[in-house]
Amino acid sequence: MSLPLDATTIQFGSQLKQGKKPKTPLPPPIRKNTIPPGPWAKSDTEKVELFANHLAEVFTPHDSSPDPEVERELASHNQTTEKIQVFTLRELTLVIKKLYPQRAPGSDLITVQILQEMPHEGYQNLLYIFNAISRLQYWPAPLKQTKIIMIQKPGKNPTDVASYRPVSFLPI
């Protein structure tokens, strides 16, 4: 006796062949800070707001008063007299070759593979950018942006926002 095959059976079978667990959809998180608690955060916008509010409560900024020792060091440091060492093309290529190829891209969507397969002219342009950043002592805003995803902690309630941890993907 054979059972009829449907799309779910075929999908599950292909996942078994690949050695993967079938993905079970996570239920949406619940808004616990509302009175009464709920409803579910169903849309992506609602989920983002819910996680952003939770992270803002959990991660508080450091005390804004500066460390006196750091303040003295910064005041005594004369940046104009110090010779800034530039990066070399050899250093840049060695660092790019050592990058882990499976590393996830950041907000700029540039992968390690793109960098490793870049032509020589690309390395020279990248070297020019890095040396300009070092010389001007200015880090461009797009390179400060991060892509954050929330990953569920193992064995935790998927409807609770505290059951997730943030993972940041910075530009490579």
Long-range contacts (C-beta under 8 A, 24 or more apart in sequence): 26-152, 26-158, 27-158, 27-159, 28-159, 29-158, 29-159, 29-160, 29-161, 30-159, 30-160, 32-160, 32-161, 40-159, 50-161, 51-150, 51-161, 51-164, 51-166, 54-161, 54-162, 55-166, 58-162, 79-137, 84-134, 84-135, 85-134, 86-131, 86-134, 86-135, 87-127, 87-130, 87-131, 87-134, 88-127, 89-123, 89-124, 89-127, 92-123, 92-126, 92-127, 92-130, 93-123, 96-123, 99-172, 103-172, 104-169, 105-169, 105-171, 105-172, 106-145, 106-146, 106-147, 106-169, 106-170, 106-171, 106-172, 107-142, 107-145, 107-146, 107-147, 107-169, 107-171, 108-142, 108-143, 108-145, 108-171, 108-172, 110-171, 110-172, 111-172, 112-172, 115-172, 142-171, 143-171, 145-171, 146-170
